[in-house]
Amino acid sequence: MMMKKIKAFLPLILLLVLYGCDSPVPVVEPTHFTRVPTPVNLAAVSDTTETGKIKVTLTWSVNSTQNLRNFEVYRTTVTKTGRYFPLIPTTTTTTFVDSFQVTFSDTFHVYYYVTPTGEDRFIGRNSDTLYVPITK
């Protein structure tokens, strides 16, 4: 009796093995990453102001200004993986000047990255993180 049941299901098992599954479907990448241009070539120049503050001038580029509303610059002084804080105000150009007062004895570590926002309010990919060593 058991053999008859196995023989009855054998053709079904063969069909499943031969035609059972479709090809894998690729995962759809979120469209907001491709809707807004990504900032590239993030660079910095550090200096000291007349009042003794540290001044860091950031520059970057984008391959297109289509669907580009503004950029938000983020900074941390802890570690590269530490908590980043947005700098106010946002900017519509590819340059940002950051200045801050510090008291340190040797080297001060500052990390930046830039996030674009599109006209459609989608947020694009972050730029690479830039390390700026500030020495006294």
DSSP file (Angstrom, degrees, kcal/mol; ACC not computed):
  #  RESIDUE AA STRUCTURE BP1 BP2  ACC     N-H-->O    O-->H-N    N-H-->O    O-->H-N    TCO  KAPPA ALPHA  PHI   PSI    X-CA   Y-CA   Z-CA
    1    1 A M     >        0   0    0      0, 0.0     4,-1.5     0, 0.0     3,-0.1   0.000 360.0 360.0 360.0 -42.6    0.0    0.0    0.0
    2    2 A M  H  >  +     0   0    0      1,-0.2     4,-1.9     2,-0.2     5,-0.2   0.869 360.0  56.0 -65.2 -36.7    2.8    2.4    0.9
    3    3 A M  H  > S+     0   0    0      1,-0.2     4,-2.3     2,-0.2    -1,-0.2   0.853 103.5  54.5 -64.6 -35.9    4.6    1.6   -2.4
    4    4 A K  H  > S+     0   0    0      2,-0.2     4,-1.9     1,-0.2    -1,-0.2   0.888 107.7  50.2 -65.9 -39.5    1.5    2.7   -4.4
    5    5 A K  H  X S+     0   0    0     -4,-1.5     4,-1.7     2,-0.2    -2,-0.2   0.908 111.0  48.4 -65.5 -41.2    1.4    6.0   -2.6
    6    6 A I  H  X S+     0   0    0     -4,-1.9     4,-1.4     1,-0.2    -2,-0.2   0.916 111.6  49.5 -64.7 -42.7    5.1    6.6   -3.3
    7    7 A K  H  < S+     0   0    0     -4,-2.3    -1,-0.2     1,-0.2    -2,-0.2   0.841 108.9  53.8 -65.3 -32.6    4.6    5.7   -7.0
    8    8 A A  H  < S+     0   0    0     -4,-1.9     4,-0.4     1,-0.2    -1,-0.2   0.866 114.5  39.9 -69.6 -35.9    1.6    8.1   -7.2
    9    9 A F  H  X S+     0   0    0     -4,-1.7     4,-2.4     1,-0.2    -2,-0.2   0.608  94.0  85.0 -89.5 -12.6    3.6   11.0   -5.9
   10   10 A L  H  X S+     0   0    0     -4,-1.4     4,-2.3     1,-0.2     5,-0.2   0.911  90.0  48.2 -58.2 -47.0    6.8   10.2   -7.8
   11   11 A P  H  > S+     0   0    0      0, 0.0     4,-2.2     0, 0.0    -1,-0.2   0.894 111.9  51.4 -61.7 -36.5    5.7   12.1  -11.0
   12   12 A L  H  > S+     0   0    0     -4,-0.4     4,-2.2     2,-0.2    -2,-0.2   0.909 109.7  48.9 -65.1 -42.0    4.7   15.1   -8.9
   13   13 A I  H  X S+     0   0    0     -4,-2.4     4,-2.3     2,-0.2    -1,-0.2   0.897 110.2  51.6 -64.4 -40.9    8.1   15.2   -7.2
   14   14 A L  H  X S+     0   0    0     -4,-2.3     4,-2.4     2,-0.2     5,-0.2   0.904 109.0  50.6 -63.0 -41.3    9.9   14.9  -10.6
   15   15 A L  H  X S+     0   0    0     -4,-2.2     4,-3.0     1,-0.2    -2,-0.2   0.910 110.6  49.4 -62.2 -42.1    7.8   17.9  -11.9
   16   16 A L  H  X S+     0   0    0     -4,-2.2     4,-1.7     1,-0.2     5,-0.2   0.904 111.6  48.7 -63.6 -41.0    8.7   20.0   -8.9
   17   17 A V  H  < S+     0   0    0     -4,-2.3    -2,-0.2     2,-0.2    -1,-0.2   0.915 119.6  37.4 -65.4 -42.6   12.4   19.2   -9.2
   18   18 A L  H  < S+     0   0    0     -4,-2.4    -2,-0.2    -5,-0.2    -1,-0.2   0.879 138.8  11.2 -78.9 -38.7   12.4   20.0  -12.9
   19   19 A Y  H  < S+     0   0    0     -4,-3.0    -3,-0.2    -5,-0.2    -2,-0.2   0.196  93.2 113.6-125.4  15.4   10.0   23.0  -13.0
   20   20 A G     <  +     0   0    0     -4,-1.7     2,-0.3    -5,-0.2    -3,-0.1   0.852  68.6  36.6 -67.1 -44.2    9.5   23.9   -9.4
   21   21 A C        -     0   0    0     -5,-0.2     2,-0.1    -4,-0.2    -1,-0.0  -0.838  68.3-130.2-120.0 148.5   11.0   27.3   -8.8
   22   22 A D        -     0   0    0     -2,-0.3     3,-0.1     1,-0.2    -2,-0.0  -0.365  45.7 -82.7 -79.8 169.1   11.3   30.5  -10.8
   23   23 A S        -     0   0    0      1,-0.1    -1,-0.2    -2,-0.1     2,-0.0  -0.382  60.5 -86.5 -66.2 152.6   14.6   32.3  -11.2
   24   24 A P        -     0   0    0      0, 0.0    -1,-0.1     0, 0.0    -3,-0.0  -0.351  40.0-134.3 -62.7 141.9   15.6   34.6   -8.3
   25   25 A V        -     0   0    0     -3,-0.1     3,-0.1    -2,-0.0     2,-0.0  -0.858  23.1-117.4 -98.2 128.7   14.1   38.1   -8.6
   26   26 A P        -     0   0    0      0, 0.0     2,-0.3     0, 0.0    -1,-0.0  -0.337  30.2-107.8 -66.5 147.1   16.6   40.9   -7.8
   27   27 A V        -     0   0    0      1,-0.1     2,-0.4    -2,-0.0     0, 0.0  -0.550  35.3-116.7 -73.2 136.0   15.9   43.1   -4.9
   28   28 A V        -     0   0    0     -2,-0.3    -1,-0.1    -3,-0.1     3,-0.1  -0.613  24.6-132.0 -78.3 126.5   14.8   46.6   -5.9
   29   29 A E        -     0   0    0     -2,-0.4     5,-0.1     1,-0.1    -1,-0.0  -0.548  34.7 -95.3 -74.6 141.3   17.2   49.3   -4.8
   30   30 A P    >   -     0   0    0      0, 0.0     3,-1.0     0, 0.0     4,-0.4  -0.337  29.8-139.9 -57.7 135.0   15.5   52.3   -3.2
   31   31 A T  T >> S+     0   0    0      1,-0.2     4,-1.3     2,-0.2     3,-1.1   0.738  92.4  73.4 -73.4 -21.7   14.9   55.0   -5.8
   32   32 A H  H 3> S+     0   0    0      1,-0.3     4,-0.9     2,-0.2    -1,-0.2   0.768  89.5  61.5 -66.7 -21.1   15.8   57.9   -3.6
   33   33 A F  H <4 S+     0   0    0     -3,-1.0    92,-0.4     1,-0.2    -1,-0.3   0.804 113.3  34.7 -71.7 -27.3   19.4   56.9   -3.8
   34   34 A T  H <4 S+     0   0    0     -3,-1.1    -2,-0.2    -4,-0.4    -1,-0.2   0.543 107.7  67.4-102.4  -8.5   19.4   57.5   -7.6
   35   35 A R  H  < S+     0   0    0     -4,-1.3    -2,-0.2     1,-0.1    -3,-0.1   0.782 100.5  49.7 -79.8 -27.7   17.0   60.4   -7.6
   36   36 A V  S  < S-     0   0    0     -4,-0.9    89,-0.4    87,-0.1    -1,-0.1  -0.941  93.3-111.8-117.7 131.3   19.3   62.8   -5.9
   37   37 A P        -     0   0    0      0, 0.0    87,-0.1     0, 0.0    -3,-0.1  -0.325  31.5-124.1 -63.3 141.8   23.0   63.4   -7.0
   38   38 A T        -     0   0    0     86,-0.1    25,-0.4    77,-0.1     2,-0.2  -0.707  20.9-118.6 -87.6 132.1   25.6   62.1   -4.5
   39   39 A P        +     0   0    0      0, 0.0    89,-0.3     0, 0.0     2,-0.3  -0.519  40.5 178.9 -68.1 134.2   28.3   64.6   -3.2
   40   40 A V  E     +A   61   0A   0     21,-3.1    21,-2.7    -2,-0.2    87,-0.1  -0.850  49.4  36.1-131.4 167.5   31.8   63.4   -4.2
   41   41 A N  E     -     0   0A   0     -2,-0.3     2,-0.3    19,-0.2    -1,-0.2   0.874  69.4-170.4  57.9  43.6   35.3   64.7   -3.8
   42   42 A L  E     +     0   0A   0     -3,-0.2     2,-0.3    18,-0.1    18,-0.2  -0.495  12.7 170.7 -66.7 127.1   34.7   66.1   -0.3
   43   43 A A  E     -A   59   0A   0     16,-2.8    16,-2.4    -2,-0.3     2,-0.3  -0.925  16.3-157.3-137.6 160.1   37.8   68.2    0.7
   44   44 A A  E     -A   58   0A   0     -2,-0.3     2,-0.4    14,-0.2    14,-0.2  -0.991  10.8-164.3-142.7 149.0   38.7   70.6    3.5
   45   45 A V  E     -A   57   0A   0     12,-1.7    12,-2.9    -2,-0.3     2,-0.3  -0.998  18.7-155.7-128.6 126.7   41.0   73.4    4.3
   46   46 A S  E     +A   56   0A   0     -2,-0.4     2,-0.3    10,-0.2    10,-0.2  -0.802  22.3 152.6-107.6 148.9   41.5   74.4    7.9
   47   47 A D  E     -A   55   0A   0      8,-2.5     8,-3.1    -2,-0.3     2,-0.4  -0.878  40.0-105.0-154.3 178.9   42.6   77.8    9.2
   48   48 A T  E     -A   54   0A   0     -2,-0.3     6,-0.2     6,-0.2     2,-0.0  -0.969  29.4-135.1-119.2 136.5   42.3   80.1   12.2
   49   49 A T    >   -     0   0    0      4,-2.8     3,-1.5    -2,-0.4     6,-0.0  -0.270  32.1-100.0 -80.5 173.5   40.1   83.2   12.3
   50   50 A E  T 3  S+     0   0    0      1,-0.3    -1,-0.1     2,-0.1    -2,-0.0   0.783 124.5  54.6 -64.1 -27.1   41.2   86.6   13.7
   51   51 A T  T 3  S-     0   0    0      2,-0.1    -1,-0.3     1,-0.0    -2,-0.0   0.418 123.3-103.6 -88.5   2.5   39.3   85.8   16.9
   52   52 A G  S <  S+     0   0    0     -3,-1.5    -2,-0.1     1,-0.3     2,-0.1   0.465  75.2 137.6  92.2   2.3   41.2   82.5   17.4
   53   53 A K        -     0   0    0     48,-0.1    -4,-2.8     1,-0.1     2,-0.4  -0.438  59.4-109.9 -76.8 155.7   38.4   80.1   16.3
   54   54 A I  E     -AB  48 100A   0     46,-2.9    46,-1.9    -6,-0.2     2,-0.5  -0.719  32.8-161.5 -82.3 134.5   39.1   77.2   14.0
   55   55 A K  E     -AB  47  99A   0     -8,-3.1    -8,-2.5    -2,-0.4     2,-0.5  -0.980   7.9-173.7-122.4 123.3   37.7   77.7   10.5
   56   56 A V  E     -AB  46  98A   0     42,-3.5    42,-3.0    -2,-0.5     2,-0.6  -0.970   8.0-159.7-118.6 120.4   37.2   74.7    8.2
   57   57 A T  E     -AB  45  97A   0    -12,-2.9   -12,-1.7    -2,-0.5     2,-0.4  -0.889  11.7-162.7-101.3 117.1   36.1   75.3    4.6
   58   58 A L  E     -AB  44  96A   0     38,-3.5    38,-2.2    -2,-0.6     2,-0.3  -0.793   9.4-179.8-100.4 140.6   34.5   72.3    3.0
   59   59 A T  E     +AB  43  95A   0    -16,-2.4   -16,-2.8    -2,-0.4     2,-0.3  -0.975   7.4 158.5-134.8 151.9   34.1   71.8   -0.7
   60   60 A W  E     -     0   0A   0     34,-1.7     2,-0.3    -2,-0.3   -19,-0.2  -0.931  23.7-133.1-156.7 176.0   32.6   69.0   -2.8
   61   61 A S  E     -A   40   0A   0    -21,-2.7   -21,-3.1    -2,-0.3     2,-0.3  -0.923   5.2-154.9-136.2 162.6   31.1   68.4   -6.2
   62   62 A V        -     0   0    0     -2,-0.3     3,-0.1   -23,-0.2    32,-0.0  -0.964  22.6-132.0-133.8 152.3   28.1   66.7   -7.7
   63   63 A N  S    S+     0   0    0    -25,-0.4     2,-0.3    -2,-0.3    -1,-0.0   0.627  90.9  13.3 -81.0 -11.5   27.7   65.3  -11.2
   64   64 A S        -     0   0    0    -26,-0.1    -1,-0.2     2,-0.1    -3,-0.0  -0.985  51.0-152.2-158.1 150.3   24.3   67.0  -11.7
   65   65 A T    >   +     0   0    0     -2,-0.3     3,-1.0    -3,-0.1     2,-0.2   0.304  60.0 123.7-105.3   7.0   22.2   69.8  -10.1
   66   66 A Q  T 3  S+     0   0    0      1,-0.3     3,-0.1    52,-0.0    -2,-0.1  -0.496  83.0   4.8 -68.9 135.1   19.0   68.2  -11.4
   67   67 A N  T 3  S+     0   0    0     -2,-0.2     2,-0.5     1,-0.2    -1,-0.3   0.901  96.7 139.2  56.1  46.9   16.6   67.5   -8.5
   68   68 A L    <   +     0   0    0     -3,-1.0    50,-0.3    50,-0.3    -1,-0.2  -0.967  21.3 164.4-125.3 116.6   18.9   69.1   -6.0
   69   69 A R        -     0   0    0     48,-2.9     2,-0.3    -2,-0.5    49,-0.2   0.899  60.9 -41.8 -95.3 -54.6   17.4   71.3   -3.3
   70   70 A N  E     -C  117   0B   0     47,-1.5    47,-2.6     2,-0.0     2,-0.4  -0.959  47.8-111.9-163.6 178.0   20.2   71.7   -0.7
   71   71 A F  E     -CD 116  91B   0     20,-3.1    20,-2.3    -2,-0.3     2,-0.5  -0.946  16.0-152.2-123.1 144.9   23.0   70.0    1.3
   72   72 A E  E     -C  115   0B   0     43,-2.8    43,-2.8    -2,-0.4     2,-0.4  -0.982  13.0-149.7-117.0 128.5   23.2   69.2    5.0
   73   73 A V  E     -C  114   0B   0     14,-0.5    14,-3.3    -2,-0.5     2,-0.4  -0.822  10.2-161.8-101.0 133.7   26.6   69.0    6.5
   74   74 A Y  E     -CE 113  86B   0     39,-2.9    39,-1.5    -2,-0.4     2,-0.3  -0.895   7.5-173.7-116.4 145.3   27.2   66.8    9.5
   75   75 A R  E     +CE 112  85B   0     10,-2.3    10,-2.7    -2,-0.4     2,-0.3  -0.987   9.3 177.9-138.4 146.4   30.2   66.9   12.0
   76   76 A T  E     -C  111   0B   0     35,-1.9    35,-2.7    -2,-0.3     8,-0.1  -0.982  14.7-170.1-139.6 152.9   31.5   64.9   14.9
   77   77 A T  S    S+     0   0    0     -2,-0.3    32,-0.3     6,-0.3     3,-0.1   0.229  77.0  69.8-121.5  10.1   34.6   65.3   17.0
   78   78 A V  S    S-     0   0    0      1,-0.4     2,-0.3     5,-0.2    31,-0.1   0.911 109.5 -40.4 -91.4 -78.9   34.4   62.0   18.8
   79   79 A T    >   -     0   0    0      4,-0.1     3,-1.6    32,-0.0    -1,-0.4  -0.915  57.1 -97.2-144.2 169.0   35.3   59.2   16.4
   80   80 A K  T 3  S+     0   0    0     -2,-0.3     4,-0.0     1,-0.3    -1,-0.0   0.839 127.8  41.6 -59.5 -32.7   34.5   58.3   12.8
   81   81 A T  T 3  S+     0   0    0      2,-0.1    -1,-0.3    -3,-0.0     3,-0.1   0.329  96.8 108.4 -97.0   7.6   31.7   56.1   14.0
   82   82 A G  S <  S-     0   0    0     -3,-1.6     2,-0.4     1,-0.2    -6,-0.0  -0.010  85.3 -66.4 -73.1-175.8   30.5   58.5   16.7
   83   83 A R        -     0   0    0      1,-0.0     2,-0.3     2,-0.0    -6,-0.3  -0.615  50.5-148.4 -79.0 127.1   27.3   60.5   16.7
   84   84 A Y        -     0   0    0     -2,-0.4    -8,-0.2    -8,-0.1    28,-0.1  -0.728   5.7-152.7 -95.7 144.6   27.2   63.1   13.9
   85   85 A F  E     -E   75   0B   0    -10,-2.7   -10,-2.3    -2,-0.3     2,-0.2  -0.949  19.7-117.0-118.2 137.2   25.3   66.4   14.4
   86   86 A P  E     -E   74   0B   0      0, 0.0     2,-0.4     0, 0.0   -12,-0.2  -0.484  26.0-133.9 -71.2 140.0   23.9   68.5   11.5
   87   87 A L        -     0   0    0    -14,-3.3   -14,-0.5    -2,-0.2    11,-0.0  -0.791  32.5-102.4 -93.9 137.0   25.4   71.9   11.1
   88   88 A I  S    S+     0   0    0     -2,-0.4     2,-0.1   -16,-0.1   -16,-0.0  -0.847  89.0  37.4-105.2 139.6   22.9   74.8   10.7
   89   89 A P  S    S-     0   0    0      0, 0.0   -16,-0.2     0, 0.0    -2,-0.1   0.598  77.4-132.8 -88.6 173.0   22.1   76.3    8.2
   90   90 A T        -     0   0    0     -2,-0.1     2,-0.3   -18,-0.1   -18,-0.2  -0.331  25.2-134.4 -73.0 168.8   21.9   74.0    5.2
   91   91 A T  B     -D   71   0B   0    -20,-2.3   -20,-3.1     2,-0.1     5,-0.1  -0.948  20.3-159.7-130.3 149.9   23.6   75.2    2.0
   92   92 A T  S    S+     0   0    0     -2,-0.3     2,-0.2   -22,-0.2    -1,-0.1   0.411  78.7  69.1-103.2  -1.5   22.6   75.3   -1.6
   93   93 A T  S    S-     0   0    0      2,-0.3   -22,-0.1   -22,-0.1    -2,-0.1  -0.572  91.9-110.5-107.9 175.4   26.2   75.6   -2.9
   94   94 A T  S    S+     0   0    0     -2,-0.2   -34,-1.7   -34,-0.1     2,-0.3  -0.043  94.2  77.9 -97.5  31.4   29.0   73.1   -2.8
   95   95 A T  E     +B   59   0A   0    -36,-0.2     2,-0.3     2,-0.0    -2,-0.3  -0.997  52.8 178.2-137.8 142.0   30.9   75.0   -0.2
   96   96 A F  E     -B   58   0A   0    -38,-2.2   -38,-3.5    -2,-0.3     2,-0.5  -0.990  15.0-152.2-145.0 136.1   30.4   75.2    3.6
   97   97 A V  E     -B   57   0A   0     -2,-0.3     2,-0.4   -40,-0.2   -40,-0.2  -0.947  13.8-173.5-112.1 123.3   32.4   77.1    6.2
   98   98 A D  E     +B   56   0A   0    -42,-3.0   -42,-3.5    -2,-0.5     2,-0.4  -0.939   3.8 179.8-114.1 134.2   32.4   75.7    9.7
   99   99 A S  E     +B   55   0A   0     -2,-0.4     2,-0.3   -44,-0.2   -44,-0.2  -0.995   6.5 162.0-135.7 145.2   34.0   77.6   12.6
  100  100 A F  E     -B   54   0A   0    -46,-1.9   -46,-2.9    -2,-0.4     2,-0.4  -0.990  35.8-115.4-158.5 153.6   34.2   76.6   16.3
  101  101 A Q        +     0   0    0     -2,-0.3     2,-0.3   -48,-0.2   -48,-0.1  -0.796  38.2 174.4 -93.3 131.5   36.2   77.4   19.4
  102  102 A V        -     0   0    0     -2,-0.4     2,-0.5     2,-0.1    -2,-0.0  -0.969  25.9-155.0-135.4 153.8   38.3   74.7   20.9
  103  103 A T        +     0   0    0     -2,-0.3     2,-0.3     0, 0.0    -2,-0.0  -0.954  39.3 138.4-125.9 111.3   40.8   74.3   23.7
  104  104 A F        -     0   0    0     -2,-0.5     4,-0.1     1,-0.1    -2,-0.1  -0.949  45.3-143.9-148.3 164.6   43.2   71.5   23.1
  105  105 A S  S    S-     0   0    0     -2,-0.3    -1,-0.1     2,-0.2     3,-0.1   0.732  83.9  -1.1-106.1 -27.3   46.9   70.8   23.5
  106  106 A D  S    S-     0   0    0      1,-0.2    30,-1.8    29,-0.1     2,-0.4   0.548 116.5  -5.2-128.9 -85.0   47.9   68.6   20.5
  107  107 A T  E     - F   0 135B   0     28,-0.2     2,-0.5    29,-0.1    28,-0.2  -0.977  49.6-156.5-128.3 137.0   45.5   67.4   17.8
  108  108 A F  E     - F   0 134B   0     26,-3.3    26,-3.1    -2,-0.4     2,-0.5  -0.942  15.5-141.8-112.3 130.9   41.8   67.8   17.5
  109  109 A H  E     + F   0 133B   0     -2,-0.5     2,-0.4   -32,-0.3    22,-0.0  -0.826  21.7 176.7-100.6 125.3   39.9   65.2   15.4
  110  110 A V  E     - F   0 132B   0     22,-1.5    22,-3.5    -2,-0.5     2,-0.4  -0.991   8.0-167.2-128.3 135.5   37.0   66.4   13.2
  111  111 A Y  E     -CF  76 131B   0    -35,-2.7   -35,-1.9    -2,-0.4     2,-0.3  -0.964   8.7-177.1-122.9 139.1   34.9   64.2   10.8
  112  112 A Y  E     +CF  75 130B   0     18,-2.3    18,-3.0    -2,-0.4     2,-0.3  -0.941  10.2 173.8-131.4 153.1   32.5   65.5    8.2
  113  113 A Y  E     -C   74   0B   0    -39,-1.5   -39,-2.9    -2,-0.3     2,-0.4  -0.961  21.4-135.6-149.7 160.8   30.0   64.2    5.7
  114  114 A V  E     -C   73   0B   0     -2,-0.3    13,-2.5    14,-0.3   -41,-0.2  -0.941  10.2-162.9-121.5 136.2   27.5   65.8    3.4
  115  115 A T  E     -C   72   0B   0    -43,-2.8   -43,-2.8    -2,-0.4     2,-0.2  -0.979  13.2-144.9-118.8 125.7   23.9   64.6    2.7
  116  116 A P  E     -C   71   0B   0      0, 0.0     8,-2.2     0, 0.0     2,-0.4  -0.609   6.4-157.4 -88.2 150.4   21.9   66.0   -0.3
  117  117 A T  E     -CG  70 123B   0    -47,-2.6   -48,-2.9    -2,-0.2   -47,-1.5  -0.995  15.1-136.7-124.2 134.1   18.2   66.6   -0.4
  118  118 A G    >   -     0   0    0      4,-3.2     3,-2.1    -2,-0.4   -50,-0.3  -0.369  25.5-108.5 -86.1 165.5   16.2   66.7   -3.6
  119  119 A E  T 3  S+     0   0    0      1,-0.3    -1,-0.1     2,-0.1   -51,-0.1   0.814 124.1  56.6 -57.8 -31.4   13.6   69.1   -4.8
  120  120 A D  T 3  S-     0   0    0    -53,-0.2    -1,-0.3     2,-0.1     3,-0.1   0.302 121.8-112.4 -84.8  10.1   11.1   66.2   -4.3
  121  121 A R  S <  S+     0   0    0     -3,-2.1     2,-0.2     1,-0.3    -2,-0.1   0.530  71.2 140.8  70.5   9.8   12.4   66.1   -0.6
  122  122 A F        -     0   0    0    -87,-0.0    -4,-3.2    -5,-0.0     2,-0.5  -0.592  50.0-130.5 -76.5 145.8   14.0   62.7   -1.1
  123  123 A I  B     -G  117   0B   0     -2,-0.2    -6,-0.2    -6,-0.2   -88,-0.1  -0.858  23.3-151.8-100.7 131.1   17.3   62.3    0.7
  124  124 A G        -     0   0    0     -8,-2.2   -91,-0.2    -2,-0.5     2,-0.1  -0.101  33.9 -60.7 -89.7-171.0   20.2   61.0   -1.3
  125  125 A R        -     0   0    0    -92,-0.4    -1,-0.2   -89,-0.4     2,-0.1  -0.410  55.7-111.6 -71.5 146.5   23.4   59.0   -0.5
  126  126 A N        -     0   0    0    -11,-0.2   -11,-0.2   -88,-0.1    -1,-0.1  -0.376  29.6-113.3 -71.2 154.8   25.9   60.6    1.9
  127  127 A S        -     0   0    0    -13,-2.5   -87,-0.1     1,-0.2    -1,-0.1  -0.254  48.6 -78.6 -71.1 174.0   29.3   61.6    0.7
  128  128 A D        -     0   0    0    -89,-0.3     2,-0.3     1,-0.1   -14,-0.3  -0.401  56.2 -99.0 -67.0 156.8   32.3   59.7    2.0
  129  129 A T        -     0   0    0    -16,-0.1     2,-0.5    -3,-0.1   -16,-0.2  -0.650  36.5-150.9 -82.3 135.8   33.4   60.7    5.5
  130  130 A L  E     -F  112   0B   0    -18,-3.0   -18,-2.3    -2,-0.3     2,-0.5  -0.923   0.9-149.5-112.2 128.5   36.3   63.2    5.6
  131  131 A Y  E     -F  111   0B   0     -2,-0.5   -20,-0.2   -20,-0.2   -87,-0.1  -0.844  12.7-172.2 -95.7 128.4   38.7   63.3    8.5
  132  132 A V  E     -F  110   0B   0    -22,-3.5   -22,-1.5    -2,-0.5     2,-0.5  -0.940   9.8-154.3-122.7 108.0   40.2   66.7    9.2
  133  133 A P  E     -F  109   0B   0      0, 0.0     2,-0.6     0, 0.0   -24,-0.2  -0.699   7.0-159.0 -81.8 128.8   43.0   66.8   11.8
  134  134 A I  E     -F  108   0B   0    -26,-3.1   -26,-3.3    -2,-0.5     2,-0.4  -0.937  10.9-169.9-107.9 118.7   43.3   70.2   13.5
  135  135 A T  E      F  107   0B   0     -2,-0.6   -28,-0.2   -28,-0.2   -29,-0.1  -0.844 360.0 360.0-112.0 147.6   46.7   70.8   15.1
  136  136 A K              0   0    0    -30,-1.8   -29,-0.1    -2,-0.4    -1,-0.1   0.434 360.0 360.0 -88.9 360.0   47.7   73.6   17.4
